[in-house]
Each structure stands twice: as C-alpha cells, then as structure tokens.
Amino acid sequence: MNSFEGKSVLVLGGSRGIGAAIVRRFASEGAKVLFTYLSSPDDAAALAAETRSEALCADSSDRDALIELISSLGPLDVLVVNSGILGAGDPLDIPPNEIDRLFRINIHAPYHAAVAAARTMPDGGRIIFIGSANADRMPMAGLAAYSASKASLKGMVKGLARDFGARGITINVVQPGPTDTDMNPADGPLKDIMHGFMAIKRHATGAEIAGLVAYLSGPEAGIITGAAYNIDGGFSA
Ligand code: NDP
C-alpha cells in the first residue's frame, strides 16, 4: 500500500458514494483529507468524524466560489474531482438550464479546479478526475449530455498533461462502470440491463474505484499522465 502520510488531499464531492470511498482510502493511509459536499451535510459530518477529515460546503456548479475555495486552501498534493451528476431523460424534455448545470458540474468544475489547484501544487502533484465508462460506450438512451460531459474529460487530461508535465504533475481520468452508490444502486431496476453489457456481471464497489485512484496518486504512477483508465468489469470492452 502507498502511504500518503503528510500529503494534503482535496476530494470534490466526497460526502457519499465513490467520493466517500476515496476520502476513506486516503485518510486510512495517513493523508490530511479535505472534501466538499453540497446537499448531504449529515453524511459529510459523519464521514468527517469517522475519517478525521474536514468537510467543506461548496457547490461545484459555482465556478467563482470553487476557484476561490481552492485558492484559499494552500498547496494541495492531490486533487480528486469526483462531484458529478447524471441528468437522465429524453433530451426533448430536459430544460436547457438543467443541461447547462450538468455541464458546469461535470465539465467546467474539473477544468477550473485543476487549474486553480495547479497554481500552488508542488512538483510531482497529482490530479484525478472521476469520469465514466460512458465516455467510451453509451448503450442506453437518455444520457447524451452525461456521456458528452464525461468524454470531454479525456480530452481535458490530454491537454492539461502537456501544460503541467514540466512540473511532474500528472493528470488522469478514472472511468468507472456501474458502481454501487446512491446514483446507481447494485439492486436498482436497471441492474440486469447494465450487467448484460459487462464481462464481470456485478457493480463495482466504491473501494475498488478508490484503489485505482490511490495507485494513480502514489509514487509508482509518476510516469502516467494524460490517460483514461476504465474500471468497469468489461462494460466498454
Ligand atoms: P452519488 O450521487 O452517489 O454521489 C455524488 C457525490 O457528488 C456526492 O458526494 C455529492 O455531494 C457530490 N456532488 C454532486 N453534485 C455536487 C455539487 N454541485 N457540488 C458539490 N458536490 C456535489 O454519485 P456516485 O458516487 O455514484 O458518483 C461519483 C462520480 O462517479 C460522479 O462523477 C459520477 O458521474 C461517476 N460515476 C459513477 C458511476 C456509478 O455507477 N455510480 C459510474 C461511472 C461514473 P452531496 O450529496 O453533498 O451534494
């Protein structure tokens, strides 16, 4: 196991699901962890107490507030942008404002957070976005904006890897397939359809996704940048 003793880690969207698993993983390896939340203050407070981390209320759709928050925190060794929303539905029915909000959270926030963090991040820092296997395979209707938002992260890490590479800062996107969270419960109504697209027919756990995030954040991964990693039971194979 890597050790993140003495490292400062910020997880955007850490109160529940995959983000909470990432918070637990870094905290268990000795990092000083901060995480943001928006709608789940009770979950955030419980997780902060459990992991001795710090919870900060911050809306990832508010660009200026997000940049100001990250700038105020001082140098981060690791930034994980996990906050994301699904926004499923018929594109003919979804109000444009909802789509714009999805793009602000799923696309704009990762970009602005990465740039804000990179201003003070020490050489060798790590930036990781949580994307989705839907960037590579979208076998269901009603998720065009979501898959577009997650596909954008693949291009974003390629470009920012070039911008930050001289400082040894790596930036990658982890692309989960179906993962057991409130967003996509393992016993939800679509589970059989989703498992039908997979070689290993089960939801991942948040801890499995957090394991790849920890690897990419550790010293062995210093040569990995601008890359997208599917962790999806073969969903996109
Ligand atoms: P959940 O809905 O279970 O949790 C989402 C987390 O993001 C919560 O902690 C939530 O905080 C936070 N969040 C959402 N919107 C905002 C916002 N505007 N500002 C700050 N925090 C916010 O989702 P998952 O854990 O399932 O998903 C996490 C990431 O993984 C997302 O980016 C998602 O797209 C991606 N993903 C998930 C998959 C799955 O099958 N579960 C598959 C592929 C990708 P709060 O409740 O406090 O608002």
Residues whose N, C-alpha, C, O or C-beta is under 5 A from the ligand:
A	BS01	NDP	G13 G14 S15 R16 G17 I18 G19 T36 Y37 L38 S39 S40 A58 D59 S60 S61 N82 S83 G84 I85 I105 I130 G131 S132 A133 P176 G177 P178 T179 T181 D182 M183 N184
